[in-house]
Amino acid sequence: MRLATCSALLLSLVVTACSSSSGGGGSSSTPCNQDPWECSSAQTCWPQSTSAFACMNAGPGTLGSTCQDTVGTPTCGAGLFCLQGANTSTGTCVAYCSTTDPKHACTGGSLCATAALGGLGGPEFTVCAPMGAGNGDSGTGADGGGTADGGTDAPAGG
């Protein structure tokens, strides 16, 4: 098990309903968590440490695949992120999204949610979270409130 490395990451999800969070201009000085589409087509924006992201070569996971959150080693494919609960050993590969750009909207019943690497105050990014995630345990839910606390029904991400 890679518990020492993997369990160090805790992401808090806070659902945003049509807010205008930072979009990213695609410049090289913009971190990829603010504009994950700046990474090449063979890469994904992935945590390079517990407090920073970088474009890295994509892993094997496809959208919806089981993944493990591993710092510096992407387990999801290009343009995807591993959404993993704090008390779970695996997560799910989900797409990055934008709350302001329709061409990067979520599909299939997912909600574009803002997450912060390492919890509140960490670098923020947006991913497509399942609508039913965390309706209990103060988790992210369709009501747009709360933060994921690692409960079995509240994915904490990455």
C-alpha positions as a printed NumPy array, in Angstrom:
array([[  0.   ,   0.   ,   0.   ],
       [  1.102,   3.51 ,  -0.673],
       [ -0.596,   4.917,   2.404],
       [  2.259,   7.208,   3.443],
       [  2.171,   9.091,   0.155],
       [ -1.484,   8.705,  -0.78 ],
       [ -3.172,   9.427,   2.496],
       [ -1.297,  12.732,   2.83 ],
       [ -3.63 ,  14.249,   0.244],
       [ -7.023,  15.439,   1.356],
       [ -9.202,  17.454,  -0.925],
       [-12.219,  19.325,   0.229],
       [-14.987,  19.79 ,  -2.283],
       [-17.168,  22.82 ,  -2.107],
       [-19.899,  22.89 ,  -4.709],
       [-20.198,  26.14 ,  -6.582],
       [-23.394,  26.964,  -8.372],
       [-22.517,  29.056, -11.402],
       [-19.85 ,  31.054,  -9.639],
       [-17.122,  32.784, -11.588],
       [-13.926,  31.297, -10.227],
       [-10.554,  31.982, -11.796],
       [-10.422,  30.682, -15.301],
       [ -6.811,  30.796, -16.349],
       [ -5.425,  32.4  , -19.427],
       [ -3.28 ,  29.526, -20.639],
       [ -0.048,  31.44 , -20.078],
       [  2.958,  29.504, -18.838],
       [  2.781,  31.387, -15.522],
       [ -0.774,  30.125, -14.888],
       [ -0.68 ,  26.919, -12.821],
       [ -2.476,  24.065, -14.548],
       [ -4.969,  23.703, -11.686],
       [ -6.378,  27.064, -12.84 ],
       [ -6.355,  25.992, -16.508],
       [ -6.009,  22.193, -16.805],
       [ -6.528,  22.407, -20.579],
       [ -3.094,  24.027, -20.969],
       [ -1.52 ,  20.567, -20.572],
       [ -0.724,  18.718, -23.799],
       [ -3.133,  16.113, -25.137],
       [ -1.   ,  13.306, -23.635],
       [ -0.864,  14.889, -20.168],
       [ -3.068,  15.702, -17.216],
       [ -2.847,  18.291, -14.449],
       [ -1.831,  16.276, -11.375],
       [ -0.549,  17.018,  -7.838],
       [  3.244,  17.127,  -7.944],
       [  3.283,  17.657,  -4.171],
       [  0.686,  18.088,  -1.442],
       [  0.485,  21.801,  -2.311],
       [  1.135,  22.206,  -6.063],
       [  0.043,  20.872,  -9.465],
       [  1.959,  20.285, -12.707],
       [  1.234,  18.931, -16.179],
       [  2.409,  15.307, -16.145],
       [  2.255,  12.382, -18.549],
       [ -1.198,  10.845, -18.293],
       [ -1.808,   7.549, -16.549],
       [ -3.844,   4.596, -17.819],
       [ -7.228,   5.352, -16.162],
       [-10.19 ,   6.331, -18.321],
       [-13.232,   8.381, -17.322],
       [-15.031,   6.463, -14.562],
       [-12.144,   4.044, -13.96 ],
       [-10.929,   3.156, -10.499],
       [ -7.76 ,   5.055,  -9.584],
       [ -5.407,   5.766,  -6.712],
       [ -4.313,   9.219,  -5.728],
       [ -0.54 ,   9.131,  -5.888],
       [  1.512,  12.322,  -5.643],
       [  3.698,  12.742,  -8.729],
       [  2.34 ,   9.626, -10.482],
       [ -0.869,  10.137, -12.455],
       [ -3.193,   7.14 , -12.447],
       [ -5.852,   8.803, -14.657],
       [ -5.696,   9.633, -18.338],
       [ -5.322,  12.954, -20.129],
       [ -7.544,  15.703, -18.736],
       [ -8.709,  13.581, -15.782],
       [ -8.266,  13.727, -12.013],
       [ -8.584,  11.007,  -9.335],
       [-11.459,  11.922,  -7.008],
       [-10.803,   9.861,  -3.885],
       [-12.355,   9.989,  -0.428],
       [-10.127,  10.485,   2.608],
       [-11.083,   7.124,   4.128],
       [-11.08 ,   5.091,   0.925],
       [ -8.316,   3.142,  -0.784],
       [ -9.427,   3.988,  -4.328],
       [-11.117,   6.781,  -6.213],
       [-12.689,   7.427,  -9.608],
       [-11.205,   9.205, -12.615],
       [-13.288,  12.343, -13.258],
       [-13.01 ,  15.168, -15.784],
       [-11.862,  18.693, -15.081],
       [-14.599,  21.242, -15.726],
       [-15.336,  24.942, -15.859],
       [-18.225,  26.777, -14.236],
       [-17.927,  29.577, -16.798],
       [-16.969,  27.912, -20.105],
       [-19.75 ,  25.787, -21.66 ],
       [-17.286,  23.748, -23.745],
       [-15.812,  22.424, -20.452],
       [-19.153,  21.731, -18.728],
       [-19.902,  18.45 , -16.951],
       [-22.101,  15.827, -18.57 ],
       [-23.877,  12.682, -17.439],
       [-25.429,  13.982, -14.241],
       [-22.231,  15.371, -12.734],
       [-21.88 ,  18.747, -11.052],
       [-18.872,  21.034, -11.565],
       [-17.42 ,  21.356,  -8.053],
       [-14.512,  23.373,  -6.712],
       [-11.925,  21.403,  -4.771],
       [ -8.851,  22.521,  -2.862],
       [ -5.667,  20.454,  -2.72 ],
       [ -4.852,  19.645,   0.885],
       [ -8.172,  21.052,   2.123],
       [ -9.525,  24.564,   2.388],
       [ -6.869,  27.161,   1.58 ],
       [ -4.955,  24.899,  -0.817],
       [ -4.702,  25.42 ,  -4.593],
       [ -8.216,  25.238,  -6.062],
       [ -9.419,  23.422,  -9.171],
       [-12.771,  22.258, -10.56 ],
       [-13.836,  18.698, -11.37 ],
       [-17.048,  16.912, -12.313],
       [-18.413,  15.3  ,  -9.151],
       [-21.362,  12.897,  -9.179],
       [-24.583,  14.694,  -8.158],
       [-25.414,  12.185,  -5.42 ],
       [-22.006,  12.4  ,  -3.743],
       [-22.18 ,  13.16 ,  -0.079],
       [-25.774,  13.925,   0.712],
       [-24.917,  12.965,   4.284],
       [-21.934,  13.561,   6.554],
       [-21.825,  17.267,   5.603],
       [-20.563,  16.247,   2.175],
       [-20.901,  17.834,  -1.211],
       [-24.403,  17.32 ,  -2.486],
       [-26.881,  18.611,  -4.985],
       [-27.888,  21.295,  -2.479],
       [-24.583,  23.08 ,  -3.067],
       [-23.536,  23.124,   0.571],
       [-20.88 ,  21.587,   2.733],
       [-17.458,  20.168,   2.258],
       [-16.394,  16.592,   1.815],
       [-15.227,  15.096,   5.063],
       [-14.121,  11.701,   3.845],
       [-17.346,   9.927,   4.795],
       [-18.236,   6.891,   2.767],
       [-20.676,   8.899,   0.678],
       [-18.665,  12.106,   0.461],
       [-15.68 ,  11.887,  -1.894],
       [-12.884,  14.187,  -0.798],
       [-10.941,  13.947,  -4.033],
       [ -7.545,  13.422,  -4.983]])
